[in-house]
Amino acid sequence: MSEPVIHCPKCNSEFTYFDGVTHICSMCATEFDPNQAAAESAEKVWKDAFGNILENGDTVTLVKPLKVKGTNITLKQGTKVKNIRLVDGDHDVDCKIDGQSFSLKSEFLKKAN
């Protein structure tokens, strides 16, 4: 039987191998323990600018105007964003505003009631 594929927690690559002590990713050279990585990702909690816990599908509003890099678009303060999706990374909220996809930081959002 073949062993299950273990993905890298940093780059999500499937090209990892066990060196006798730890797992290593061939793509980004990250060394990790798959049991510890699973426990850390299960504990991840996303919070808005005021400490409220965010969940997938929540509706949020922007707490400050955000200039979008590489464009002349500025997202206005108070813009309501529906049906957010939480992801790992620096920009941890994926959403659509006026039909365009954006990745935002949760620290600039406020959970709508």
C-alpha positions in Angstrom: 0.0 0.0 0.0 1.2 3.5 -0.7 1.4 6.1 2.0 -1.1 9.0 2.1 0.2 12.2 0.5 1.1 14.8 3.1 0.9 18.4 1.9 3.3 21.2 3.1 1.6 23.5 5.6 3.5 26.6 4.1 3.0 26.2 0.3 0.5 23.3 0.2 2.8 21.3 -2.1 2.3 17.6 -2.3 6.0 17.0 -3.0 7.1 16.2 0.6 9.3 13.4 2.0 10.1 11.9 5.3 13.9 12.0 6.2 13.6 9.8 9.3 13.0 12.6 11.8 10.7 15.1 10.1 8.9 15.8 6.9 10.5 18.2 4.3 8.9 20.0 1.4 10.9 19.8 -1.8 9.4 23.0 -3.1 10.0 25.5 -0.2 12.4 23.5 2.0 10.1 23.8 5.0 10.6 21.2 7.7 7.5 20.2 9.6 5.8 17.6 11.7 2.4 16.8 10.0 0.7 16.1 13.4 1.8 19.4 14.8 0.9 21.3 11.6 -2.7 19.8 11.6 -3.1 20.9 15.2 -2.0 24.4 14.6 -4.2 24.9 11.5 -7.2 23.5 13.5 -6.6 26.2 16.2 -6.6 29.2 13.8 -9.2 31.8 14.7 -9.9 34.9 12.5 -10.8 38.1 14.3 -12.0 41.5 13.0 -10.6 44.9 14.0 -12.6 44.8 17.2 -11.9 41.3 18.3 -15.1 39.6 17.0 -14.6 36.1 15.7 -15.2 35.8 11.9 -16.6 32.8 10.2 -17.0 31.8 6.5 -20.1 33.4 5.0 -20.2 36.4 7.4 -21.1 39.9 6.3 -18.5 42.6 7.2 -17.9 46.3 6.6 -14.6 48.1 5.9 -13.4 50.3 8.8 -11.2 52.4 6.7 -10.7 53.3 3.0 -8.4 50.8 1.3 -6.3 51.6 -1.8 -5.9 48.6 -4.1 -2.3 48.1 -5.2 -1.6 48.3 -8.9 -4.9 50.0 -9.7 -6.6 53.4 -9.1 -9.4 51.7 -7.1 -10.1 52.7 -3.5 -12.6 50.7 -1.5 -14.6 53.1 0.6 -15.0 53.0 4.3 -18.3 51.5 5.3 -18.5 49.2 2.2 -20.6 46.2 3.1 -19.1 42.8 2.0 -21.3 39.7 2.1 -20.3 36.0 2.1 -16.6 36.3 3.0 -14.3 33.3 2.8 -11.5 32.9 5.4 -8.1 31.6 4.2 -4.6 31.3 5.6 -2.0 33.9 4.8 -1.3 37.6 5.2 -4.5 38.7 3.4 -6.8 36.3 5.2 -10.3 37.2 3.8 -11.3 36.5 0.2 -14.4 38.2 -1.0 -16.2 39.8 -4.0 -17.0 43.5 -4.1 -19.1 44.7 -7.1 -18.2 41.5 -9.0 -14.4 41.8 -8.5 -12.5 39.4 -6.3 -10.4 40.9 -3.5 -8.1 39.6 -0.7 -8.4 41.7 2.4 -6.8 41.7 5.9 -9.3 41.0 8.7 -7.8 43.8 10.7 -9.6 46.3 8.4 -13.0 44.7 8.7 -15.8 44.9 11.2 -18.3 42.1 11.6 -21.8 43.3 10.7 -24.7 42.4 13.0 
